[in-house]
């Protein structure tokens, strides 16, 4: 039997003239791998190893006690079944406060250069916990794909968020407005900042970035709007394209300033999702490709939060 400590030989007792053959309750009949080792195979698959990679690795370590590709594939499919169950689970139990939706492009096949779009949704609950809500193949540029992705969550009971955050893709923003017309819209400040800086000469980017931070981190929404409009007026003749980008949906970029201070830094951007994905993917992103793609094949309410001194977010702590 192959175990995490190596292959071991077991002697199974036999009985003579017994009414029933001997059967141990410790090990199932014909089992050749320990439960711990068998649970490792789906994990290796999700981390980026192919079925052949898993088979070769097991055979190299355990020799005759290794696994063939067919067995590795069968065991690996358990993670697919778990993922499908997770994708169809009820979301009605989540007391959702903030919703974040973003997209990324990953390779479907190791032997092809093309990448496919994947949509990711996660939320922050009223008690401060973060939860991954949904992952699915879909293009954030496509209104139909995004609407289907969001409706899948509402049909599974997801509650209306106080605020949603995403980048500036028209298809995704339109779908979010259609799904939750009463929620507060927040545009990702990290995406907006990159878009503005990309339209500026390299020599002025550092200075403009400082001024943009002063806008994004203003003490309140009204102050932020005033600073943003003053900046547009000051630079629109020299840098028209960059200032046009800033002026576009400026108010939605500063929606977070309507919230209590402890909330603002957590809802400014979807970039936290990107960091989490990158850490799990490894340097080449292969793990993310395998685990995601293979498994997929009104401001008044903000003021109410501010008046609640016992809300978990007042301390800025999350799990």
TORRO-191374 format. One record per residue (C-alpha): residue number from 1; x, y negated, z; residue in three letters. Coordinates in Angstrom, 2 decimals. Last residue first. Layout:
N
NODE resi       X       Y       Z resn
NODE  NUM       X       Y       Z  Ala
...
This chain:
319
NODE resi       X       Y       Z resn
NODE  319  -11.36  -37.32    9.06  Unk
NODE  318  -11.90  -41.03    8.99  Unk
NODE  317  -11.02  -43.90   11.26  Unk
NODE  316  -11.54  -47.58   10.38  Unk
NODE  315  -12.66  -48.31   13.93  Unk
NODE  314  -15.84  -50.04   12.78  Unk
NODE  313  -16.35  -47.20   10.35  Unk
NODE  312  -17.71  -44.96   13.09  Unk
NODE  311  -20.69  -47.34   13.58  Unk
NODE  310  -21.07  -48.40   17.21  Unk
NODE  309  -20.71  -52.14   16.58  Unk
NODE  308  -23.62  -52.23   14.11  Unk
NODE  307  -23.95  -55.82   12.89  Unk
NODE  306  -21.50  -55.26   10.06  Unk
NODE  305  -23.50  -52.33    8.82  Unk
NODE  304  -26.63  -54.45    8.58  Unk
NODE  303  -24.64  -57.04    6.62  Unk
NODE  302  -23.83  -54.38    4.04  Unk
NODE  301  -27.53  -53.66    3.72  Unk
NODE  300  -28.11  -57.26    2.89  Unk
NODE  299  -25.60  -57.09    0.02  Unk
NODE  298  -28.22  -55.45   -2.33  Unk
NODE  297  -14.22  -23.68  -18.95  Unk
NODE  296  -15.14  -25.75  -15.29  Unk
NODE  295  -13.09  -23.31  -13.28  Unk
NODE  294  -10.43  -23.08  -15.94  Unk
NODE  293  -10.47  -26.84  -16.40  Unk
NODE  292  -10.22  -27.91  -12.78  Unk
NODE  291   -7.91  -25.32  -11.20  Unk
NODE  290   -5.79  -24.74  -14.28  Unk
NODE  289   -5.32  -28.33  -15.32  Unk
NODE  288   -4.76  -29.50  -11.76  Unk
NODE  287   -2.09  -26.85  -11.26  Unk
NODE  286   -0.36  -27.82  -14.47  Unk
NODE  285   -0.02  -31.46  -13.48  Unk
NODE  284    3.71  -31.39  -14.28  Unk
NODE  283    4.87  -32.66  -10.91  Unk
NODE  282    2.43  -30.72   -8.80  Unk
NODE  281   -1.31  -30.79   -9.22  Unk
NODE  280   -2.40  -31.06   -5.61  Unk
NODE  279   -0.49  -34.27   -5.01  Unk
NODE  278   -1.67  -35.69   -8.32  Unk
NODE  277   -5.30  -34.94   -7.54  Unk
NODE  276   -5.17  -36.62   -4.16  Unk
NODE  275   -3.46  -39.67   -5.58  Unk
NODE  274   -5.99  -39.96   -8.40  Unk
NODE  273   -8.90  -39.70   -5.98  Unk
NODE  272   -7.42  -42.48   -3.85  Unk
NODE  271   -7.26  -44.60   -7.02  Unk
NODE  270  -11.07  -44.84   -7.15  Unk
NODE  269  -10.73  -48.39   -5.89  Unk
NODE  268  -11.90  -51.07   -3.51  Unk
NODE  267  -14.06  -48.74   -1.41  Unk
NODE  266  -11.67  -47.70    1.35  Unk
NODE  265   -9.96  -51.07    1.77  Unk
NODE  264  -13.30  -52.77    2.29  Unk
NODE  263  -14.87  -50.59    4.96  Unk
NODE  262  -12.97  -51.80    8.03  Unk
NODE  261  -13.45  -55.42    6.94  Unk
NODE  260  -17.25  -55.14    6.95  Unk
NODE  259  -18.88  -55.19    3.50  Unk
NODE  258  -19.71  -58.10    1.18  Unk
NODE  257  -16.06  -58.24    0.13  Unk
NODE  256  -16.53  -54.79   -1.46  Unk
NODE  255  -18.62  -56.40   -4.20  Unk
NODE  254  -15.51  -58.22   -5.44  Unk
NODE  253  -14.92  -56.35   -8.68  Unk
NODE  252  -18.64  -56.52   -9.38  Unk
NODE  251  -18.53  -60.31   -9.15  Unk
NODE  250  -15.63  -60.55  -11.60  Unk
NODE  249  -17.58  -58.53  -14.20  Unk
NODE  248  -15.63  -60.11  -17.08  Unk
NODE  247  -13.83  -63.18  -15.77  Unk
NODE  246  -10.69  -61.14  -15.16  Unk
NODE  245  -10.65  -59.61  -18.66  Unk
NODE  244  -11.27  -63.02  -20.22  Unk
NODE  243   -8.41  -64.32  -18.12  Unk
NODE  242   -6.06  -61.69  -19.54  Unk
NODE  241   -7.16  -62.37  -23.12  Unk
NODE  240   -6.95  -66.15  -22.80  Unk
NODE  239   -3.45  -66.34  -21.26  Unk
NODE  238   -2.24  -69.91  -21.69  Unk
NODE  237   -5.61  -71.66  -22.17  Unk
NODE  236   -7.42  -69.42  -19.66  Unk
NODE  235   -4.84  -69.95  -16.94  Unk
NODE  234   -6.25  -72.60  -14.59  Unk
NODE  233   -9.93  -72.01  -15.35  Unk
NODE  232   -9.58  -68.26  -14.81  Unk
NODE  231   -7.75  -68.85  -11.55  Unk
NODE  230  -10.42  -71.24  -10.29  Unk
NODE  229  -13.09  -68.66  -11.18  Unk
NODE  228  -11.28  -65.98   -9.18  Unk
NODE  227  -10.66  -68.22   -6.19  Unk
NODE  226  -14.32  -69.26   -6.02  Unk
NODE  225  -15.53  -65.67   -6.42  Unk
NODE  224  -13.19  -64.49   -3.66  Unk
NODE  223  -14.34  -67.23   -1.30  Unk
NODE  222  -17.98  -66.26   -1.83  Unk
NODE  221  -17.26  -62.57   -1.31  Unk
NODE  220  -15.40  -62.98    1.98  Unk
NODE  219  -11.88  -63.27    3.42  Unk
NODE  218  -10.24  -62.91    0.00  Unk
NODE  217   -8.39  -59.67   -0.71  Unk
NODE  216   -9.28  -59.34   -4.40  Unk
NODE  215   -8.68  -63.03   -5.11  Unk
NODE  214   -5.40  -63.31   -3.19  Unk
NODE  213   -4.36  -60.04   -4.83  Unk
NODE  212   -4.97  -61.65   -8.21  Unk
NODE  211   -2.70  -64.53   -7.24  Unk
NODE  210    0.12  -62.17   -6.33  Unk
NODE  209   -0.38  -60.25   -9.61  Unk
NODE  208   -0.16  -63.49  -11.57  Unk
NODE  207    3.27  -64.19  -10.06  Unk
NODE  206    4.62  -60.70  -10.75  Unk
NODE  205    3.15  -60.56  -14.26  Unk
NODE  204    4.64  -63.81  -15.45  Unk
NODE  203    7.83  -62.50  -17.12  Unk
NODE  202    6.19  -59.42  -18.59  Unk
NODE  201    3.86  -61.46  -20.76  Unk
NODE  200    0.21  -60.78  -19.85  Unk
NODE  199   -2.46  -58.51  -21.38  Unk
NODE  198   -1.23  -55.39  -19.58  Unk
NODE  197   -1.46  -57.30  -16.30  Unk
NODE  196   -5.21  -57.70  -16.71  Unk
NODE  195   -5.87  -54.03  -17.50  Unk
NODE  194   -3.68  -52.85  -14.64  Unk
NODE  193   -5.49  -55.09  -12.16  Unk
NODE  192   -8.90  -53.95  -13.38  Unk
NODE  191   -7.97  -50.28  -13.00  Unk
NODE  190   -6.70  -50.86   -9.46  Unk
NODE  189   -9.72  -53.01   -8.59  Unk
NODE  188  -12.19  -50.24   -9.39  Unk
NODE  187  -15.52  -51.84  -10.10  Unk
NODE  186  -18.05  -51.92   -7.28  Unk
NODE  185  -21.79  -51.73   -7.93  Unk
NODE  184  -24.25  -52.02   -4.99  Unk
NODE  183  -27.03  -49.44   -5.22  Unk
NODE  182  -30.53  -50.43   -6.30  Unk
NODE  181  -30.27  -49.22   -9.92  Unk
NODE  180  -28.95  -45.78   -8.89  Unk
NODE  179  -29.23  -43.44  -11.89  Unk
NODE  178  -29.54  -46.03  -14.65  Unk
NODE  177  -26.84  -48.25  -13.15  Unk
NODE  176  -24.48  -45.27  -12.81  Unk
NODE  175  -25.16  -44.18  -16.40  Unk
NODE  174  -24.41  -47.67  -17.72  Unk
NODE  173  -21.17  -47.83  -15.74  Unk
NODE  172  -20.07  -44.43  -17.05  Unk
NODE  171  -20.74  -45.26  -20.68  Unk
NODE  170  -19.21  -48.74  -20.44  Unk
NODE  169  -15.89  -47.56  -18.91  Unk
NODE  168  -14.92  -50.23  -16.36  Unk
NODE  167  -13.66  -47.99  -13.55  Unk
NODE  166  -15.86  -46.54  -10.84  Unk
NODE  165  -17.27  -47.36   -7.40  Unk
NODE  164  -20.75  -46.74   -6.01  Unk
NODE  163  -22.34  -48.53   -3.09  Unk
NODE  162  -25.15  -47.83   -0.62  Unk
NODE  161  -25.43  -44.35   -2.07  Unk
NODE  160  -28.76  -42.80   -3.07  Unk
NODE  159  -29.03  -39.28   -1.70  Unk
NODE  158  -27.77  -36.15   -3.45  Unk
NODE  157  -30.52  -33.52   -3.54  Unk
NODE  156  -29.35  -31.02   -6.12  Unk
NODE  155  -31.30  -32.85   -8.80  Unk
NODE  154  -29.41  -36.01   -7.82  Unk
NODE  153  -26.06  -34.24   -8.39  Unk
NODE  152  -27.00  -32.88  -11.82  Unk
NODE  151  -28.37  -36.30  -12.65  Unk
NODE  150  -24.89  -37.78  -12.25  Unk
NODE  149  -23.21  -35.34  -14.65  Unk
NODE  148  -26.05  -35.60  -17.17  Unk
NODE  147  -25.82  -39.38  -17.11  Unk
NODE  146  -22.05  -39.22  -17.57  Unk
NODE  145  -22.32  -36.93  -20.59  Unk
NODE  144  -25.09  -39.00  -22.16  Unk
NODE  143  -23.28  -42.30  -21.59  Unk
NODE  142  -20.07  -41.02  -23.16  Unk
NODE  141  -16.87  -42.92  -22.31  Unk
NODE  140  -16.60  -40.97  -19.03  Unk
NODE  139  -16.22  -37.80  -21.12  Unk
NODE  138  -17.43  -34.61  -19.45  Unk
NODE  137  -16.20  -31.33  -18.00  Unk
NODE  136  -17.34  -31.02  -14.42  Unk
NODE  135  -16.41  -31.64  -10.81  Unk
NODE  134  -18.91  -32.51   -8.11  Unk
NODE  133  -19.24  -33.61   -4.50  Unk
NODE  132  -15.79  -33.70   -2.92  Unk
NODE  131  -16.33  -34.92    0.63  Unk
NODE  130  -14.82  -37.69    2.72  Unk
NODE  129  -15.81  -38.07    6.36  Unk
NODE  128  -16.57  -41.52    7.78  Unk
NODE  127  -19.69  -40.63    9.79  Unk
NODE  126  -21.90  -42.29    7.19  Unk
NODE  125  -20.39  -40.14    4.46  Unk
NODE  124  -17.72  -41.05    1.95  Unk
NODE  123  -18.19  -39.53   -1.47  Unk
NODE  122  -16.51  -37.66   -4.28  Unk
NODE  121  -17.24  -37.37   -7.96  Unk
NODE  120  -14.91  -36.05  -10.68  Unk
NODE  119  -15.46  -36.07  -14.45  Unk
NODE  118  -13.15  -34.08  -16.74  Unk
NODE  117  -12.07  -35.11  -20.22  Unk
NODE  116  -10.18  -32.65  -22.45  Unk
NODE  115   -6.57  -32.77  -23.49  Unk
NODE  114   -5.03  -31.66  -26.76  Unk
NODE  113   -1.42  -30.48  -26.76  Unk
NODE  112   -2.23  -26.80  -27.19  Unk
NODE  111   -0.32  -23.69  -26.05  Unk
NODE  110   -1.06  -24.22  -22.34  Unk
NODE  109   -4.76  -24.49  -22.99  Unk
NODE  108   -7.38  -26.85  -21.63  Unk
NODE  107   -4.99  -29.69  -21.01  Unk
NODE  106   -6.20  -32.41  -18.65  Unk
NODE  105   -7.78  -35.85  -19.03  Unk
NODE  104   -9.15  -37.65  -15.99  Unk
NODE  103  -12.40  -39.23  -14.95  Unk
NODE  102  -13.74  -41.18  -12.01  Unk
NODE  101  -16.82  -41.42   -9.83  Unk
NODE  100  -16.78  -42.71   -6.26  Unk
NODE   99  -19.85  -42.77   -4.01  Unk
NODE   98  -20.27  -44.59   -0.71  Unk
NODE   97  -22.72  -43.90    2.15  Unk
NODE   96  -23.90  -40.34    1.65  Unk
NODE   95  -25.60  -38.41    4.45  Unk
NODE   94  -24.73  -35.06    2.85  Unk
NODE   93  -27.24  -32.31    3.57  Unk
NODE   92  -29.13  -32.79    0.34  Unk
NODE   91  -26.14  -31.79   -1.77  Unk
NODE   90  -27.39  -28.26   -2.40  Unk
NODE   89  -24.90  -25.85   -3.95  Unk
NODE   88  -24.77  -25.28   -7.72  Unk
NODE   87  -21.16  -26.29   -8.27  Unk
NODE   86  -20.01  -24.44   -5.13  Unk
NODE   85  -21.62  -21.21   -6.32  Unk
NODE   84  -19.93  -21.66   -9.70  Unk
NODE   83  -16.64  -22.26   -7.91  Unk
NODE   82  -16.98  -19.11   -5.80  Unk
NODE   81  -17.70  -17.07   -8.93  Unk
NODE   80  -14.66  -18.53  -10.66  Unk
NODE   79  -12.53  -17.77   -7.57  Unk
NODE   78  -13.71  -14.17   -7.73  Unk
NODE   77  -12.55  -14.02  -11.35  Unk
NODE   76   -8.95  -13.84  -10.16  Unk
NODE   75   -9.56  -10.34   -8.77  Unk
NODE   74  -10.73   -9.08  -12.16  Unk
NODE   73   -7.91  -10.86  -14.02  Unk
NODE   72   -5.26   -9.48  -11.68  Unk
NODE   71   -6.74   -6.00  -12.16  Unk
NODE   70   -6.65   -6.32  -15.94  Unk
NODE   69   -3.12   -7.77  -15.88  Unk
NODE   68   -1.80   -4.78  -13.86  Unk
NODE   67   -1.09   -5.13  -10.16  Unk
NODE   66    2.03   -4.23   -8.19  Unk
NODE   65    2.48   -1.12   -6.05  Unk
NODE   64    4.78    0.48   -8.62  Unk
NODE   63    7.21   -2.45   -8.33  Unk
NODE   62    6.16   -4.53   -5.29  Unk
NODE   61    8.13   -7.72   -5.93  Unk
NODE   60    8.63   -7.62   -9.69  Unk
NODE   59    5.22   -6.04  -10.25  Unk
NODE   58    3.50   -8.78   -8.27  Unk
NODE   57    5.28  -11.51  -10.21  Unk
NODE   56    4.58   -9.88  -13.57  Unk
NODE   55    0.88   -9.46  -12.79  Unk
NODE   54    0.49  -13.02  -11.55  Unk
NODE   53    2.29  -14.44  -14.59  Unk
NODE   52    0.19  -12.26  -16.92  Unk
NODE   51   -3.02  -13.58  -15.36  Unk
NODE   50   -1.70  -17.12  -15.77  Unk
NODE   49   -0.19  -19.05  -12.89  Unk
NODE   48   -1.46  -22.58  -12.34  Unk
NODE   47   -2.23  -23.04   -8.65  Unk
NODE   46   -5.76  -21.68   -9.24  Unk
NODE   45   -4.35  -18.31  -10.39  Unk
NODE   44   -1.95  -18.16   -7.46  Unk
NODE   43   -4.88  -18.73   -5.09  Unk
NODE   42   -6.95  -16.06   -6.84  Unk
NODE   41   -4.08  -13.56   -6.29  Unk
NODE   40   -3.42  -14.44   -2.64  Unk
NODE   39   -6.73  -13.02   -1.41  Unk
NODE   38   -5.53   -9.56   -2.54  Unk
NODE   37   -2.39   -9.97   -0.47  Unk
NODE   36   -4.32  -10.89    2.66  Unk
NODE   35   -6.83   -8.06    2.14  Unk
NODE   34   -3.99   -5.53    1.90  Unk
NODE   33   -3.35   -3.87   -1.44  Unk
NODE   32   -3.66   -0.27   -2.64  Unk
NODE   31   -7.19    0.57   -1.46  Unk
NODE   30   -8.20    4.05   -2.56  Unk
NODE   29  -10.61    4.49    0.35  Unk
NODE   28  -11.01    1.46    2.53  Unk
NODE   27   -8.50    1.00    5.33  Unk
NODE   26   -9.25    0.71    9.05  Unk
NODE   25  -12.40    2.82    9.11  Unk
NODE   24  -10.47    5.95    8.20  Unk
NODE   23  -12.26    8.71    6.35  Unk
NODE   22  -11.87   12.42    7.17  Unk
NODE   21  -13.96   14.74    5.02  Unk
NODE   20  -17.38   15.72    6.40  Unk
NODE   19  -18.59   18.97    8.00  Unk
NODE   18  -15.01   19.86    8.75  Unk
NODE   17  -13.39   23.07    7.61  Unk
NODE   16   -9.98   21.51    7.69  Unk
NODE   15   -9.36   17.81    8.17  Unk
NODE   14   -6.82   15.61    6.37  Unk
NODE   13   -4.81   12.73    7.81  Unk
NODE   12   -3.77    9.89    5.50  Unk
NODE   11   -0.06    9.18    5.46  Unk
NODE   10    0.74    5.60    4.58  Unk
NODE    9    3.72    4.28    2.65  Unk
NODE    8    4.52    0.58    2.86  Unk
NODE    7    5.10   -2.06    0.20  Unk
NODE    6    6.22   -5.46    1.44  Unk
NODE    5    5.48   -7.82    4.32  Unk
NODE    4    2.51   -9.41    2.55  Unk
NODE    3    1.16   -5.94    1.94  Unk
NODE    2    1.25   -3.45   -0.93  Unk
NODE    1    0.00    0.00    0.00  Unk
